[in-house]
Amino acid sequence: MITRLQYAVAAMALLGTAACASPSGSDAGSAATAGAPACINPTRIQKQEILSDTQIRFEMDNGDVWVNTLKRECNGLKFEGGFSWDVRGTEVCANQQMITVLNAGNTCMLGTFAKAAAPA
């Protein structure tokens, strides 16, 4: 299921136009850096894990790990174990991307990205 989702995300990312800007050459920026929102490139996601109804963990192909804390609790996200998103452009940005919980159909807004420790 995740492989199919990653493929769909990669395909959608190639079709759209840029939705937000991130610092040049990085997978994610700091919200404090020049006021720009933090963004990640979904085509570089190697693994994602739904930690709870409020947090999603993304492991990138360069080893970076980012945790997104959703703006509000997204009912059913952990239970359903997946989500879909319509990515426009090559980035998914904090506080700008909606996700839809698989099977349940609930829509939720991503929140901020925070850099996390890489897995051991």
TIVO-2410 file (N, C-alpha, C; in nm, 3 decimals):
# residues 120
REC num residu      c1      c2      c3 atome chaine
REC   1      M   0.083  -0.119   0.000     N      A
REC   1      M   0.000   0.000   0.000    CA      A
REC   1      M   0.087   0.125   0.000     C      A
REC   2      I   0.191   0.130   0.080     N      A
REC   2      I   0.277   0.248   0.084    CA      A
REC   2      I   0.349   0.265  -0.049     C      A
REC   3      T   0.393   0.156  -0.109     N      A
REC   3      T   0.462   0.166  -0.237    CA      A
REC   3      T   0.370   0.228  -0.342     C      A
REC   4      R   0.245   0.186  -0.346     N      A
REC   4      R   0.150   0.241  -0.441    CA      A
REC   4      R   0.125   0.388  -0.411     C      A
REC   5      L   0.115   0.425  -0.283     N      A
REC   5      L   0.096   0.564  -0.244    CA      A
REC   5      L   0.217   0.647  -0.284     C      A
REC   6      Q   0.337   0.595  -0.261     N      A
REC   6      Q   0.457   0.670  -0.298    CA      A
REC   6      Q   0.462   0.691  -0.449     C      A
REC   7      Y   0.424   0.590  -0.526     N      A
REC   7      Y   0.424   0.602  -0.670    CA      A
REC   7      Y   0.323   0.710  -0.713     C      A
REC   8      A   0.205   0.708  -0.653     N      A
REC   8      A   0.103   0.807  -0.687    CA      A
REC   8      A   0.148   0.947  -0.650     C      A
REC   9      V   0.212   0.962  -0.535     N      A
REC   9      V   0.262   1.092  -0.493    CA      A
REC   9      V   0.368   1.142  -0.590     C      A
REC  10      A   0.459   1.055  -0.629     N      A
REC  10      A   0.564   1.094  -0.723    CA      A
REC  10      A   0.504   1.137  -0.857     C      A
REC  11      A   0.407   1.064  -0.905     N      A
REC  11      A   0.345   1.099  -1.032    CA      A
REC  11      A   0.272   1.232  -1.023     C      A
REC  12      M   0.199   1.254  -0.914     N      A
REC  12      M   0.127   1.380  -0.897    CA      A
REC  12      M   0.224   1.497  -0.883     C      A
REC  13      A   0.336   1.475  -0.818     N      A
REC  13      A   0.433   1.582  -0.799    CA      A
REC  13      A   0.489   1.630  -0.931     C      A
REC  14      L   0.502   1.540  -1.026     N      A
REC  14      L   0.557   1.577  -1.155    CA      A
REC  14      L   0.458   1.652  -1.243     C      A
REC  15      L   0.329   1.644  -1.213     N      A
REC  15      L   0.228   1.704  -1.298    CA      A
REC  15      L   0.194   1.849  -1.265     C      A
REC  16      G   0.212   1.889  -1.142     N      A
REC  16      G   0.165   2.021  -1.100    CA      A
REC  16      G   0.269   2.130  -1.114     C      A
REC  17      T   0.235   2.246  -1.058     N      A
REC  17      T   0.328   2.358  -1.051    CA      A
REC  17      T   0.363   2.382  -0.906     C      A
REC  18      A   0.472   2.452  -0.880     N      A
REC  18      A   0.520   2.472  -0.743    CA      A
REC  18      A   0.414   2.542  -0.659     C      A
REC  19      A   0.389   2.488  -0.539     N      A
REC  19      A   0.289   2.544  -0.450    CA      A
REC  19      A   0.350   2.630  -0.341     C      A
REC  20      C   0.476   2.609  -0.312     N      A
REC  20      C   0.542   2.690  -0.211    CA      A
REC  20      C   0.691   2.687  -0.236     C      A
REC  21      A   0.761   2.771  -0.165     N      A
REC  21      A   0.907   2.777  -0.184    CA      A
REC  21      A   0.977   2.730  -0.059     C      A
REC  22      S   1.089   2.663  -0.079     N      A
REC  22      S   1.172   2.625   0.035    CA      A
REC  22      S   1.312   2.673   0.004     C      A
REC  23      P   1.398   2.680   0.104     N      A
REC  23      P   1.533   2.724   0.080    CA      A
REC  23      P   1.600   2.637  -0.025     C      A
REC  24      S   1.678   2.698  -0.109     N      A
REC  24      S   1.743   2.630  -0.220    CA      A
REC  24      S   1.830   2.514  -0.173     C      A
REC  25      G   1.813   2.398  -0.240     N      A
REC  25      G   1.898   2.283  -0.215    CA      A
REC  25      G   1.867   2.205  -0.089     C      A
REC  26      S   1.752   2.226  -0.027     N      A
REC  26      S   1.723   2.151   0.095    CA      A
REC  26      S   1.592   2.076   0.080     C      A
REC  27      D   1.574   1.971   0.162     N      A
REC  27      D   1.448   1.897   0.163    CA      A
REC  27      D   1.343   1.970   0.244     C      A
REC  28      A   1.384   2.043   0.343     N      A
REC  28      A   1.291   2.119   0.425    CA      A
REC  28      A   1.365   2.238   0.482     C      A
REC  29      G   1.291   2.345   0.501     N      A
REC  29      G   1.351   2.466   0.557    CA      A
REC  29      G   1.292   2.494   0.692     C      A
REC  30      S   1.350   2.588   0.759     N      A
REC  30      S   1.300   2.628   0.890    CA      A
REC  30      S   1.198   2.738   0.871     C      A
REC  31      A   1.086   2.731   0.941     N      A
REC  31      A   0.984   2.834   0.931    CA      A
REC  31      A   1.041   2.968   0.975     C      A
REC  32      A   1.144   2.967   1.057     N      A
REC  32      A   1.206   3.089   1.103    CA      A
REC  32      A   1.303   3.146   1.000     C      A
REC  33      T   1.340   3.069   0.899     N      A
REC  33      T   1.434   3.114   0.799    CA      A
REC  33      T   1.362   3.198   0.695     C      A
REC  34      A   1.385   3.327   0.697     N      A
REC  34      A   1.328   3.421   0.601    CA      A
REC  34      A   1.176   3.411   0.591     C      A
REC  35      G   1.109   3.362   0.696     N      A
REC  35      G   0.965   3.354   0.697    CA      A
REC  35      G   0.906   3.250   0.603     C      A
REC  36      A   0.990   3.168   0.540     N      A
REC  36      A   0.940   3.069   0.445    CA      A
REC  36      A   0.888   2.946   0.519     C      A
REC  37      P   0.780   2.885   0.470     N      A
REC  37      P   0.730   2.762   0.533    CA      A
REC  37      P   0.824   2.646   0.504     C      A
REC  38      A   0.827   2.549   0.594     N      A
REC  38      A   0.908   2.429   0.572    CA      A
REC  38      A   0.838   2.340   0.469     C      A
REC  39      C   0.915   2.285   0.378     N      A
REC  39      C   0.861   2.200   0.272    CA      A
REC  39      C   0.948   2.076   0.256     C      A
REC  40      I   0.886   1.969   0.207     N      A
REC  40      I   0.961   1.850   0.170    CA      A
REC  40      I   0.924   1.813   0.027     C      A
REC  41      N   1.015   1.744  -0.038     N      A
REC  41      N   0.992   1.695  -0.174    CA      A
REC  41      N   0.936   1.553  -0.163     C      A
REC  42      P   0.809   1.531  -0.200     N      A
REC  42      P   0.750   1.398  -0.181    CA      A
REC  42      P   0.813   1.288  -0.265     C      A
REC  43      T   0.881   1.323  -0.373     N      A
REC  43      T   0.947   1.220  -0.454    CA      A
REC  43      T   1.070   1.165  -0.384     C      A
REC  44      R   1.116   1.232  -0.278     N      A
REC  44      R   1.234   1.187  -0.205    CA      A
REC  44      R   1.197   1.111  -0.077     C      A
REC  45      I   1.069   1.090  -0.052     N      A
REC  45      I   1.026   1.014   0.066    CA      A
REC  45      I   1.056   0.867   0.043     C      A
REC  46      Q   1.133   0.807   0.134     N      A
REC  46      Q   1.164   0.665   0.126    CA      A
REC  46      Q   1.068   0.581   0.209     C      A
REC  47      K   1.024   0.640   0.320     N      A
REC  47      K   0.934   0.567   0.411    CA      A
REC  47      K   0.853   0.670   0.487     C      A
REC  48      Q   0.730   0.634   0.514     N      A
REC  48      Q   0.648   0.718   0.599    CA      A
REC  48      Q   0.579   0.630   0.702     C      A
REC  49      E   0.558   0.689   0.819     N      A
REC  49      E   0.496   0.614   0.928    CA      A
REC  49      E   0.397   0.706   0.997     C      A
REC  50      I   0.276   0.658   1.013     N      A
REC  50      I   0.175   0.734   1.085    CA      A
REC  50      I   0.193   0.701   1.233     C      A
REC  51      L   0.236   0.801   1.308     N      A
REC  51      L   0.264   0.781   1.450    CA      A
REC  51      L   0.138   0.789   1.535     C      A
REC  52      S   0.045   0.875   1.495     N      A
REC  52      S  -0.079   0.894   1.570    CA      A
REC  52      S  -0.177   0.968   1.480     C      A
REC  53      D  -0.290   1.008   1.534     N      A
REC  53      D  -0.386   1.086   1.457    CA      A
REC  53      D  -0.340   1.231   1.441     C      A
REC  54      T  -0.224   1.264   1.496     N      A
REC  54      T  -0.173   1.401   1.485    CA      A
REC  54      T  -0.031   1.410   1.429     C      A
REC  55      Q   0.037   1.296   1.409     N      A
REC  55      Q   0.175   1.303   1.361    CA      A
REC  55      Q   0.206   1.197   1.255     C      A
REC  56      I   0.282   1.243   1.154     N      A
REC  56      I   0.330   1.156   1.047    CA      A
REC  56      I   0.481   1.176   1.036     C      A
REC  57      R   0.553   1.065   1.029     N      A
REC  57      R   0.700   1.067   1.020    CA      A
REC  57      R   0.741   1.032   0.878     C      A
REC  58      F   0.831   1.113   0.820     N      A
REC  58      F   0.879   1.093   0.684    CA      A
REC  58      F   1.030   1.073   0.686     C      A
REC  59      E   1.077   0.961   0.631     N      A
REC  59      E   1.221   0.937   0.614    CA      A
REC  59      E   1.254   0.968   0.469     C      A
REC  60      M   1.354   1.054   0.448     N      A
REC  60      M   1.391   1.097   0.315    CA      A
REC  60      M   1.506   1.013   0.261     C      A
REC  61      D   1.528   1.020   0.131     N      A
REC  61      D   1.632   0.939   0.068    CA      A
REC  61      D   1.774   0.981   0.108     C      A
REC  62      N   1.790   1.098   0.166     N      A
REC  62      N   1.923   1.141   0.211    CA      A
REC  62      N   1.946   1.112   0.359     C      A
REC  63      G   1.851   1.043   0.424     N      A
REC  63      G   1.864   1.008   0.564    CA      A
REC  63      G   1.796   1.103   0.660     C      A
REC  64      D   1.754   1.221   0.612     N      A
REC  64      D   1.683   1.314   0.699    CA      A
REC  64      D   1.549   1.255   0.739     C      A
REC  65      V   1.505   1.288   0.859     N      A
REC  65      V   1.375   1.244   0.909    CA      A
REC  65      V   1.298   1.368   0.952     C      A
REC  66      W   1.176   1.380   0.903     N      A
REC  66      W   1.090   1.493   0.935    CA      A
REC  66      W   0.959   1.440   0.995     C      A
REC  67      V   0.911   1.506   1.098     N      A
REC  67      V   0.783   1.472   1.158    CA      A
REC  67      V   0.689   1.590   1.137     C      A
REC  68      N   0.573   1.561   1.080     N      A
REC  68      N   0.473   1.665   1.063    CA      A
REC  68      N   0.369   1.649   1.172     C      A
REC  69      T   0.344   1.756   1.244     N      A
REC  69      T   0.239   1.759   1.344    CA      A
REC  69      T   0.121   1.833   1.284     C      A
REC  70      L   0.013   1.759   1.260     N      A
REC  70      L  -0.103   1.814   1.195    CA      A
REC  70      L  -0.163   1.928   1.276     C      A
REC  71      K  -0.235   2.016   1.209     N      A
REC  71      K  -0.294   2.132   1.275    CA      A
REC  71      K  -0.397   2.090   1.381     C      A
REC  72      R  -0.468   1.983   1.353     N      A
REC  72      R  -0.568   1.929   1.446    CA      A
REC  72      R  -0.565   1.777   1.438     C      A
REC  73      E  -0.626   1.712   1.535     N      A
REC  73      E  -0.636   1.567   1.531    CA      A
REC  73      E  -0.712   1.525   1.406     C      A
REC  74      C  -0.660   1.424   1.339     N      A
REC  74      C  -0.719   1.374   1.215    CA      A
REC  74      C  -0.778   1.236   1.246     C      A
REC  75      N  -0.905   1.235   1.279     N      A
REC  75      N  -0.972   1.112   1.323    CA      A
REC  75      N  -0.958   1.000   1.221     C      A
REC  76      G  -0.913   0.884   1.271     N      A
REC  76      G  -0.902   0.764   1.189    CA      A
REC  76      G  -0.769   0.748   1.116     C      A
REC  77      L  -0.682   0.848   1.121     N      A
REC  77      L  -0.557   0.841   1.046    CA      A
REC  77      L  -0.472   0.722   1.089     C      A
REC  78      K  -0.450   0.706   1.218     N      A
REC  78      K  -0.368   0.594   1.268    CA      A
REC  78      K  -0.439   0.461   1.244     C      A
REC  79      F  -0.568   0.455   1.270     N      A
REC  79      F  -0.644   0.331   1.254    CA      A
REC  79      F  -0.645   0.285   1.109     C      A
REC  80      E  -0.670   0.376   1.016     N      A
REC  80      E  -0.676   0.340   0.874    CA      A
REC  80      E  -0.537   0.314   0.815     C      A
REC  81      G  -0.435   0.374   0.876     N      A
REC  81      G  -0.298   0.345   0.837    CA      A
REC  81      G  -0.251   0.405   0.707     C      A
REC  82      G  -0.320   0.504   0.656     N      A
REC  82      G  -0.275   0.565   0.532    CA      A
REC  82      G  -0.357   0.687   0.494     C      A
REC  83      F  -0.305   0.759   0.396     N      A
REC  83      F  -0.371   0.878   0.347    CA      A
REC  83      F  -0.335   0.899   0.201     C      A
REC  84      S  -0.412   0.982   0.136     N      A
REC  84      S  -0.378   1.024  -0.001    CA      A
REC  84      S  -0.367   1.176   0.001     C      A
REC  85      W  -0.298   1.227  -0.098     N      A
REC  85      W  -0.287   1.372  -0.110    CA      A
REC  85      W  -0.270   1.407  -0.256     C      A
REC  86      D  -0.313   1.525  -0.292     N      A
REC  86      D  -0.300   1.576  -0.428    CA      A
REC  86      D  -0.188   1.679  -0.422     C      A
REC  87      V  -0.070   1.638  -0.467     N      A
REC  87      V   0.048   1.725  -0.460    CA      A
REC  87      V   0.057   1.806  -0.589     C      A
REC  88      R   0.064   1.935  -0.574     N      A
REC  88      R   0.082   2.024  -0.689    CA      A
REC  88      R   0.224   2.078  -0.683     C      A
REC  89      G   0.302   2.049  -0.783     N      A
REC  89      G   0.441   2.092  -0.784    CA      A
REC  89      G   0.531   1.985  -0.728     C      A
REC  90      T   0.645   2.028  -0.680     N      A
REC  90      T   0.746   1.934  -0.633    CA      A
REC  90      T   0.766   1.939  -0.482     C      A
REC  91      E   0.679   2.009  -0.411     N      A
REC  91      E   0.696   2.020  -0.267    CA      A
REC  91      E   0.564   2.008  -0.194     C      A
REC  92      V   0.574   1.958  -0.072     N      A
REC  92      V   0.463   1.957   0.021    CA      A
REC  92      V   0.505   2.050   0.134     C      A
REC  93      C   0.426   2.153   0.157     N      A
REC  93      C   0.466   2.256   0.253    CA      A
REC  93      C   0.380   2.254   0.378     C      A
REC  94      A   0.443   2.293   0.488     N      A
REC  94      A   0.374   2.301   0.617    CA      A
REC  94      A   0.255   2.396   0.607     C      A
REC  95      N   0.147   2.357   0.671     N      A
REC  95      N   0.028   2.440   0.683    CA      A
REC  95      N  -0.036   2.475   0.548     C      A
REC  96      Q  -0.004   2.400   0.442     N      A
REC  96      Q  -0.060   2.429   0.311    CA      A
REC  96      Q  -0.113   2.305   0.240     C      A
REC  97      Q  -0.092   2.186   0.294     N      A
REC  97      Q  -0.125   2.063   0.223    CA      A
REC  97      Q  -0.236   1.987   0.295     C      A
REC  98      M  -0.340   1.953   0.220     N      A
REC  98      M  -0.448   1.871   0.273    CA      A
REC  98      M  -0.418   1.724   0.245     C      A
REC  99      I  -0.458   1.637   0.338     N      A
REC  99      I  -0.451   1.493   0.317    CA      A
REC  99      I  -0.591   1.435   0.338     C      A
REC 100      T  -0.615   1.320   0.280     N      A
REC 100      T  -0.744   1.251   0.295    CA      A
REC 100      T  -0.716   1.114   0.353     C      A
REC 101      V  -0.779   1.083   0.465     N      A
REC 101      V  -0.761   0.953   0.531    CA      A
REC 101      V  -0.821   0.844   0.443     C      A
REC 102      L  -0.741   0.739   0.417     N      A
REC 102      L  -0.790   0.628   0.336    CA      A
REC 102      L  -0.911   0.565   0.403     C      A
REC 103      N  -1.003   0.519   0.323     N      A
REC 103      N  -1.127   0.452   0.365    CA      A
REC 103      N  -1.224   0.544   0.438     C      A
REC 104      A  -1.177   0.626   0.530     N      A
REC 104      A  -1.266   0.712   0.608    CA      A
REC 104      A  -1.306   0.837   0.529     C      A
REC 105      G  -1.214   0.889   0.448     N      A
REC 105      G  -1.245   1.007   0.368    CA      A
REC 105      G  -1.230   1.140   0.439     C      A
REC 106      N  -1.190   1.138   0.567     N      A
REC 106      N  -1.169   1.263   0.640    CA      A
REC 106      N  -1.058   1.344   0.575     C      A
REC 107      T  -1.074   1.475   0.567     N      A
REC 107      T  -0.967   1.560   0.517    CA      A
REC 107      T  -0.906   1.635   0.634     C      A
REC 108      C  -0.775   1.648   0.631     N      A
REC 108      C  -0.701   1.712   0.739    CA      A
REC 108      C  -0.588   1.794   0.680     C      A
REC 109      M  -0.548   1.898   0.752     N      A
REC 109      M  -0.440   1.986   0.707    CA      A
REC 109      M  -0.310   1.949   0.776     C      A
REC 110      L  -0.203   1.933   0.696     N      A
REC 110      L  -0.072   1.914   0.756    CA      A
REC 110      L  -0.037   2.039   0.837     C      A
REC 111      G   0.045   2.019   0.938     N      A
REC 111      G   0.092   2.130   1.019    CA      A
REC 111      G   0.238   2.157   0.990     C      A
REC 112      T   0.314   2.178   1.095     N      A
REC 112      T   0.455   2.211   1.079    CA      A
REC 112      T   0.542   2.087   1.071     C      A
REC 113      F   0.654   2.099   1.000     N      A
REC 113      F   0.754   1.995   0.993    CA      A
REC 113      F   0.864   2.025   1.093     C      A
REC 114      A   0.910   1.923   1.163     N      A
REC 114      A   1.023   1.938   1.255    CA      A
REC 114      A   1.122   1.827   1.225     C      A
REC 115      K   1.249   1.863   1.224     N      A
REC 115      K   1.352   1.763   1.199    CA      A
REC 115      K   1.362   1.671   1.320     C      A
REC 116      A   1.370   1.542   1.293     N      A
REC 116      A   1.377   1.441   1.400    CA      A
REC 116      A   1.507   1.363   1.386     C      A
REC 117      A   1.538   1.288   1.487     N      A
REC 117      A   1.657   1.204   1.483    CA      A
REC 117      A   1.637   1.093   1.381     C      A
REC 118      A   1.743   1.062   1.307     N      A
REC 118      A   1.738   0.953   1.209    CA      A
REC 118      A   1.728   0.820   1.284     C      A
REC 119      P   1.665   0.720   1.222     N      A
REC 119      P   1.654   0.590   1.288    CA      A
REC 119      P   1.792   0.528   1.311     C      A
REC 120      A   1.803   0.453   1.418     N      A
REC 120      A   1.932   0.391   1.451    CA      A
REC 120      A   1.959   0.270   1.366     C      A
***
